[in-house]
Amino acid sequence: MPAIEFTSRLKQALLWALIASLSVAALMGILAFIAGEQLGLADFRLHGTNLAFAFAALTSLACALALERGRSRWVCRVGLVASAATFTLNVTLIWQPYLGDLTDFLARAAAVGATWAVYCPHFALLGFARPGRALAWVLPATRGSATLLAVLIMYVIVIDPWEDEMIFRTIGAVATLTLLGTITLPALHWIGMMQKRSEVATTALEVQLTCPRCGDAAVRPAGRSACGKCGLRIRLEIEEERCPKCNYVLYQLTSDRCPECGAPVFDRPRPAAPAAGGPEGGASAG
C-alpha cells in the first residue's frame, strides 16, 4: 500500500476513533448523571479510560495529518508511538493503581510520554505555516522554544526539583514564548495568503499545465480553477520575489539592490529586461 494512502486511511481511522470515544464519553456522562449507580457508571475508571483514549486519538490524529502532508515524518512517527505508549500506561495506572514502587515509575513514564505525544504533533504542524521570508525566523524560534519547554517539563517529571523555584519561572517564561509563536505563526501565514490571493487576482497569468489525475493538458488561469475533464481542483499561486529585509516586491527589478531599502537582493547579475512569462508561479492540486 502506498505511504500516502496508508496515512490517509490512518487519519480517517483516528478521526472516527476520536469521534467515537467522545460520543461514548458524552453518553456515559449523561447516563452517569441520570442513573449512574444503577447502571454501574459511577466508576471513575470508565471515564478515565475514555479520556485517555480520546487524548491518544487526538494526538495521533494530529501526527497523521502532518505525516500525510510529508511534514517532519520522523517526529510524527515518534509522536504516534508516544501516543500509543501513553494510552497503555494510563490504562494500566487507571485499572491497576497499586503496583508498589512500579506505580511511581509508570506515572512518570506516562507523563513523559504525554509530553512527547503533545510536542511531536505541535512541532510538525507548525511546519504548515509560511510566515514569509522577512519573518521566516519565527518558525525555528517557535520550534526551538517548544523543544526547550518539552525538555524542561520532562526534567521536572524525572528529576523532581520541586524546591527549585527558578526552574518553574523558566518554564513559565518559555511557555509564554511558545504560546506567542504558536498564535503568531498562523496569523502571519493568513496574512501572507491574503497578500498572495490579492496578487493572483490582479495578475493576468495563464500557464500550460497537465492534470496530475487524468493527464488532460490545458491552459490554467492564475488562482483557483478545476480540470474540465475530471474536476480536480487546481490552485495556481504567484510567488513573486521579495526583498529579504523589507519584503518589497522585486518583480521586474533590473538593479541588484532593493529600491525601497537599498539592501542587496541578488547573488548574481539580473537580466536587463524581465522575462516574458511574468513572475514565478507554483501550482497545487487538491
Secondary structure, DSSP 8 states (H G I E B T S, - for coil): --HHHHHHHHHHHHHHHHHHHHHHHHHHHHHHHHHHHHHT---HHHHHHHHHHHHHHHHHHHHHHHHHTTSSHHHHHHHHHHHHHHHHHHHHHHH----THHHHHHHHHHHHHHHHHHHHHHHHHGGG----STTTTHHHHHHHHHHHHHHHHHHHHHH--TT-HHHHHHHHHHHHHHHHHHHHHHHHHHHHHHHHHHHHHT---EEEEE-TTT--EEEEESEEEE-TTT--EEEEEE---B-TTT--B-TT--SSB-TTT--B--SS---SS--TT-S-EEEEE-
